[in-house]
Amino acid sequence: MINASLDVRPDIEGEIEFRDVTFRYPSEPQHIVLDKINFKINKNETVAFVGETGCGKSTIISLIEKFYDNFDGEILIDGYDIRKIDKTYLREKLGLVSQEPILFNTTVYENIRYGKLDANYDEIMIAAEKANVDEFIETLPLKYETIVGSKGGKLSGG
């Protein structure tokens, strides 16, 4: 049964389901980006969205992250209608690895902290370890205080 409470904060385990999801960007309402999409991702399952540019991969992620609520159909996370889940809470629980990393012109520490603004230093270190970047960070001149530059432009591409 689907939970219909407003701004719920469920203990998220990771099952995601799209049921007949149709979406149009507000700026182009005549253009259907997703048309009655159905799929289910089970808890602890790894998936990849693959396809040509413009086929809806990023749109699916944007819907899961609640950047848009104006869709037809249902998106469920562990049986909860995503429109009812508190947006800030949901984004704290999700992790996304994008094809193009987004880095801001600030320190490594601050870039990691964008994922959880109230994180303390130990939590930042743990996040770096889990992402397997801690050893690389330790090679940087100022380690976690190294300025990475816009889009990571001050980091070596090697």
Protein Blocks (a to p, Z undefined) as FASTA:
>chain_A
ZZfbehiacddfhiacdehiacddfklmmbcfbghiacdddehiacdddddehilpmmmm
mmmnopafbdghjddeehiafklpcfklmmmmpccddfbdcdddddfklmmmmmomkbcf
klmmmmmmmnopmmmmmmpmnlmmpcebjhhlmpcfZZ
